[in-house]
């Protein structure tokens, strides 16, 4: 009875206090020092917020305007009025100077409530608006407490209903203070039961669990040795149902099927699939799920997948199973099952997956808790810097063949071989050129025959394979730039080890030594025309290991020098030089062609350039040099007969470069335009409406040209497929926002210049191993 009277007194005091002064607040946090960690149970604080909904640029947004924190004694611990992040024009005059910024309030709340229990109604909603993260086991949300919900009723009661049912308190109208006080009263009444439930309840809802088992056979390596090769993959769910089961094509000849253990025979390998085609499917299947198995590291390595350690449940490493089998000097899945499940009859490759799943389901609670404690203990370890990737070297060698294209004769890759750091051949493919006639295979030097090319792998499939093989690798080879260019791959210069560029292999009288000359001089190995590609790749790896330290320092310093050249070039330009350039607007139209067998490749079809007054300076169609599969007439307005009388591509490219030279280029998606033109322009000369900050919408999306014209120019494009009209519209936009645009470019330029100067000072002061560059030739 006395507690109820005390509650009414508190409610009356807080309601009177709210009505008397809207901007007065009592901040106990600033008057007292919060002493964390007193006692075994953290302090509890009730959090409540006032939220308004604003219509900003046509988007309804929720904003926090006031924050109130109450302690266990029902006293105000902290109170603050929050200035909205973005106000409308009518609200800007209502902002009081005593309002605090959103980020100041958020930072103070994070400091106050760290490691403390937070109580509230619909607490997750408030934390999301405040952009705060708080451990789930320290949250006490009245909307989620199981005591307030029956087993057959999943409804979430309002705070008004909860106060009437559990506190016998009828409140007609709620405000921020009443919400905080009633939430704290509910917590104090059911505190022990509530805390006990949060300790037992998992931090996240139970994730779906899958068990995996990989069957292997004994196979032959390229060097004649033996190795385990993946033969079958089985995945089952928690009900024991098979969700994935495939026979995998071995990477090499099979020496032993191990039929007594695997129950696999030659007849099982008639319908197999390559693991490269199944890797993405398995990754999508297992993503975000608990993965159970015996020897998971081995299975994942065979498949070529990565899985978070927090979601792995490996029976071969679980401490409970090791302690239970301490007298036994083995930890096979069969022994673990016999000891803990009494399941000894394992037959077929599906049983190990089901057995591992049954072990996990039987000890799931303790196992998940063990993983949680292990993760929390790892957080207490002192931070030792960012995690470094394990970078391993691979060597690539390729032979070229001569083909005929519409642009003339061209040498393309006919065969490639990749060797890993252990000198094992991990990739060997013949490359089949798409829609190109093979003229000469150079069989005497390459050993490639016409039949090998016709039965080879397409360029598209090889590119997909190389993306996975070369990830986190150092690439060693000869003329790597040409190799990557032919395949359309990008690879950082820092991780390339090109024999043609390493200065130790370059002599004053021979600036481009051949592979044979390098091998003879530095390894004393003589190469013949009959030397196998695999042996040449291994020679590359030998050269890298022999000069590894010196070569790595050379590449690192070359990379720094190239970066310094670009930074010095940036510093050399003056911001005032922008005024000396005349603006022109450019618009490029493209069609879809079939190039090198790849669909969706864009080809330049028309270029239009106008000056600052909107007068046409250049407008030319481009004659196609490949088969066109889509003219995109609805978007570009281009018809087949218009391209038949166009100029040659290289002539158009040369003319356009002359027109836009030393000028400010205005346009839409200019990066795609210059990709079609195969030309580079300094970024400070580009004015792209797709990147101008006033045209930015939510989620980093920008307005398109049609929306900008309607919103800022009150202009409706008459013909959206006319590039001339689009170029003139773009120039009008630039003329209207010219001053603001140039200020933004200059500010960005100044930031980059300051970074460049800081990098210079850091490089001069940093003590790094210096390389003897007296004979450096680049």
C-alpha positions, 0 to 999 in steps of 0.5 A: 500500500505504501509503495503504491502511494509512493508511486502516485506521489512520484508520478504527480511530481514528474508530471508537474515538473514537465508542465512547469518548465519544458527546457529545465532538466536535472542531470544527475550524471553530471553531478555524480560519478557513476561507479560501475561494477559495484556488486555482482548485479549491474545497476538498472536504468529506465530509458524513454524517448519522445519521438516525432515523425517528420516529412523531409523531402517526401520521406517520413522519418522518425526523430528523437527530440527528448531523452530521459533516463531514470535510476532504480530510486525513480529519480531522474538520472539524465535528461536532454533535449535533442536537436533534430539532425535535419529540420524543415524551414518552419522548424528552424526558428523553434530550435532553442540554444539549450538543445543539444546535438544528436551526437553529443546526447548519443555519446553521453548515453553510450558512456553512461549506460555501458555495462548497465541494465537498460529497462524500457518499453519497446527498447529496441525501437529507441536504441535503433533511433539512437543508433546505439548497440547494447548487449541483449542480455543487459536489455529488459524490454517489457514488450518481450518479457515472457511473464507478460505473455501466455504460452498461447498468446503471442500478443505484445501488451501496451504499457498501459495494459501492463501497468493496470494488470501487474501494478494495479495502476490505471493511467489515462494518458502516458508521457515520457516520464510515466513510461520510464517510471512504470517500466522501472516499477515492472522491472523491480517487481519481477527483477529476479525472475527477469534476470534469471530468464535473460541468463538462460535465454540465448543471446540470439534466436537459435540458428538453423543447423546443418551437418556436413560430411565430405568423402575423399578418395586417393588421387594422383598429383601432377608430380606423381605423388598422392593426395586426398581428393574430394569425391562426395559432399553430403549436407543434412539438416537438424531433422536428418533430411538430406538437403544436398548430396552430389558426387564431385569430379576428382581433380586428377586420376584416382589411385584408390577408391577406398571402397571398404570405407567409402562404399564408392566404386568406379560406377559412382563417378559416371555423373559428377560435377566440378567443385568449382560449379558447386562452391557458390551453391554450398556457400549460399546454403551454409551462409548464416547457419551453424555448421556441424561436422567432424574435422570441419577445417579439413572439409572446408579446405577441400571444398574451398570455403570459409565459415565463421568460427563462431558458427562452427561446431566441430566434434573433433575439437569440442572439449567435452568429448575429449574429456569423456574419452581421456582414457582412449587414445583416439577421437574418431567420430565412431568412438565419440558416438559410441561413448556419448550416443551409443551409436556404433553402426555407421554405414554409408557416407550419410551416417557421419553427418547425422551422427554429428548432428545428433551429438550437437542437438543433444549437447546444443545448449552447453556447446553454444554457451561454450562457444559464447564464453570462448568468444567473450574471453577472446575479446579480453585479449589485448588488441594487437593490430588488424588481422593480417591475411595469409598471402601465399605465392602462385606462379603462372605460365601461359603460351599464346596462339595466333587468332583472327579478329575483325580488327586484325590478327591477335595473339591470345592465351592458348594454355595456362598453368598455375603452380602453388608454393609447394610446386604442385600444379593446381590449374592447367587448362587449354583456352578456347577462343570465342568466335575467333578463327585460330590461325597458328598454334605454334606447336613446335614451341608451345606443344599446343595442337588444334584439337586441344584448343577446340576442346578447351575451356571458355575464357568466361569459365577460366576467368571465374576460376582465376578469381577464386584461385588468385584471391589473397595470392602473390602472382609470379610470372613473366609479362603479367600485364599482358596476361591480365589484360587478355583475361580482363582481370585486375590485380594489384601491382603490390602483389605482382612479381613480374620477371620482366620488371625486376631490376636484378634480371634487367641488364644494360645491354638487354632490357627485355631478357627472355625466360630462357636467359633469366633461367640460365643466368640466375638458376643455371638451368637450360630450357629447351623448346620441349620444356613443359609449361609446368616446369617453367612455372616451377622455375618462376617459383624457384626464382621468387624464393631465391630473391624473395626478400630483395624482390618484395622490398623492390616492389614495395618501394616501386609502389611507393614511388608510383604513389608519390608521383601521382601525389606530386602531380596532384600538388603541382596543380593550382586550384585557381587554374579551374577558371582557365578551363572552358566547360563543355557537355558530353553525352555518349550513347552505346549499343550492346554487342557480342565481343569475344563471345561475351554478351552484354558488352557495350560499344560506343555508338554516338558521341555528342558535345555542346559548348557552354551556350548549348551549341553543338560542337561535335556529333558523330556516329561510330561504325560498329566493329563487332556484331550488334545484338541490341541497338537499345533504340528506346534509350539511345534513339539509334537505328541500324542505318545510322551506324552504317555511315559512321566514322571508324572508332579510332578516328572518333576517339581521336577527334573527341580527345582533341575537342575535350582537351584542356576543358571541363567536361560536364555529363552524366555517368562520365566514368562509363563514357570514358571507359567506352572512349578508352581515355583517362581525364583528371578527376578535377576536370569532371563535373558529373551530375551523378556524383554532385552532392546536392543531387544525392538521395537517401542510401547514397543514390543520386537523382537521374537527369530527368528528375533533376530537370523537373526538380531544379530547372522545371524542365520536361525533356521532350525526347529522352532518347536524344543525346543532344537534348540531354547534353544541353540539359546537363549544361544548363544544370552546370550553369545554374550550380556552377559556383557551388559545384566549383567550391565542392571540387576545390574543397575536395582538391584541398583535402587530397593535397593535405593528405598528400603532404601528410603522406610525404612527411610520414614517408620522410620520417618513417624508417623503412628498409631502403633499396639500392636503386642505382641500377633501377630501370623502369 
